[in-house]
Amino acid sequence: MDIKELEKIELERTEKLSPQKLKRTNSRKEVLKITYLMVWTKVCGGSKIILEYANRIQERGHKVTIVSYDIKPKWFNLDSNVDFIQVPENENLKDYIPDCDIIVATSWKNIYAGIESKKAPVVFFEQGGSHLFDNISNDKKQCVQNRISLVPYIHTVSSYAKDEIQKRYKRDSKVIGNAIDEKIFYPNENRMLNKKEEISITIIGSEEFKFKGIEGILKAVKVLKQRYDNIKLNWITQVKPEKNKEQAIVNPQQIEIGNILRETDIYICNSEYESFGLPTLEAMTCGATVVTTDTGGMRDFVKDNFNALVINKEDKEDMIKKVAMLIEDAELRTKLSENGIRTAKKFNWNTIVNEMIEYYREIATYKVEE
């Protein structure tokens, strides 16, 4: 059974639960048992963040379990001490949730199972999706509303996502931003941006996801290649392109992505929206000069003309104009790149994980009220 079929089952389930009720205890646990419920474990920024949290929280001496219908990810080096439970497709997720102090539902689709288990307080980790940014059917919106109304706690990745949760579903949430794996994403200190003859442009995203705007970038780059003969395009995508004939780097390892970004002069993001925009921050970390639309989520780290150039949405000419400006002005590229590297240093895992653990520790002082 594929993910879409599992989603259909979730949408068809009868809503019978009331919002989870919790009772405060006097117990503060230093060592936590945390269970993450995942719908999708394949390559994407959202999955990577969840798996990073699992590894880094486990490394700090807590016990982490991941429960999912999907397979254990092979593309990510998951800590061997993190338990991964794959649930058979014809069985209920709730029956596989172990005894724990907190349950983290990483999708609105598995909030129901977490609360139904009655094992621990449930927090919803909202990383964004069509339900937060796109126009969706009234039936689906009501289903999402029903699920989100059940959960006592919500945390998300950006002020933009927080605002959308409030606007669409009338729920408050805590913002804990994403972070960068400093062992994979870091700048090449010996690279001379203003001495290169070749201009390397990198984009990340699948043509399958229209909101990523990949086709628009490819059209702009085609025009730029006609104007400049020294452009090299790196298109990193999760799946092999079928519609566009441009050569792509399909599903590379994370270390390879880091290597590509370190040699990148200009990184282009053309998304209609992003809850955070992790690949853009990773590119910034590696020293690439960022050109991006106002995706919403990037507002927490992008400042136009300081560490990036912001382009108009669905405006190929504006993209061409600003990328051309960077190709021709090495000093501007260098200034934006250096400011981007300084900005990205604020998003480190030590700070983020410590904040998350304290947030979870406070929630774990509550128990489910029978």
HELIX and SHEET records of a PDB file:
HELIX    1   1 ILE A    3  GLU A   12  1                                  10    
HELIX    2   2 GLY A   45  GLU A   59  1                                  15    
HELIX    3   3 LEU A   93  TYR A   96  5                                   4    
HELIX    4   4 TRP A  108  ASN A  110  5                                   3    
HELIX    5   5 ILE A  111  SER A  117  1                                   7    
HELIX    6   6 SER A  130  PHE A  133  1                                   4    
HELIX    7   7 ASN A  138  LEU A  150  1                                  13    
HELIX    8   8 SER A  159  TYR A  169  1                                  11    
HELIX    9   9 LEU A  193  LYS A  195  5                                   3    
HELIX   10  10 LYS A  210  LYS A  212  5                                   3    
HELIX   11  11 ILE A  214  ARG A  227  1                                  14    
HELIX   12  12 GLN A  254  ARG A  262  1                                   9    
HELIX   13  13 LEU A  278  THR A  285  1                                   8    
HELIX   14  14 GLY A  297  ASP A  300  5                                   4    
HELIX   15  15 LYS A  316  GLU A  328  1                                  13    
HELIX   16  16 ALA A  330  ALA A  344  1                                  15    
HELIX   17  17 TRP A  349  ILE A  363  1                                  15    
SHEET    1   A 2 LEU A  22  ARG A  24  0                                        
SHEET    2   A 2 TYR A 366  VAL A 368 -1                                        
SHEET    1   B 7 ASP A  83  GLN A  86  0                                        
SHEET    2   B 7 LYS A  63  SER A  68  1                                        
SHEET    3   B 7 LYS A  33  MET A  38  1                                        
SHEET    4   B 7 ILE A 102  ALA A 105  1                                        
SHEET    5   B 7 VAL A 122  GLU A 126  1                                        
SHEET    6   B 7 TYR A 153  THR A 156  1                                        
SHEET    7   B 7 LYS A 174  VAL A 175  1                                        
SHEET    1   C 6 ILE A 249  VAL A 250  0                                        
SHEET    2   C 6 ILE A 231  THR A 237  1                                        
SHEET    3   C 6 ILE A 199  ILE A 204  1                                        
SHEET    4   C 6 ILE A 266  CYS A 269  1                                        
SHEET    5   C 6 THR A 289  THR A 293  1                                        
SHEET    6   C 6 ALA A 308  ILE A 311  1                                        
END                                                                             
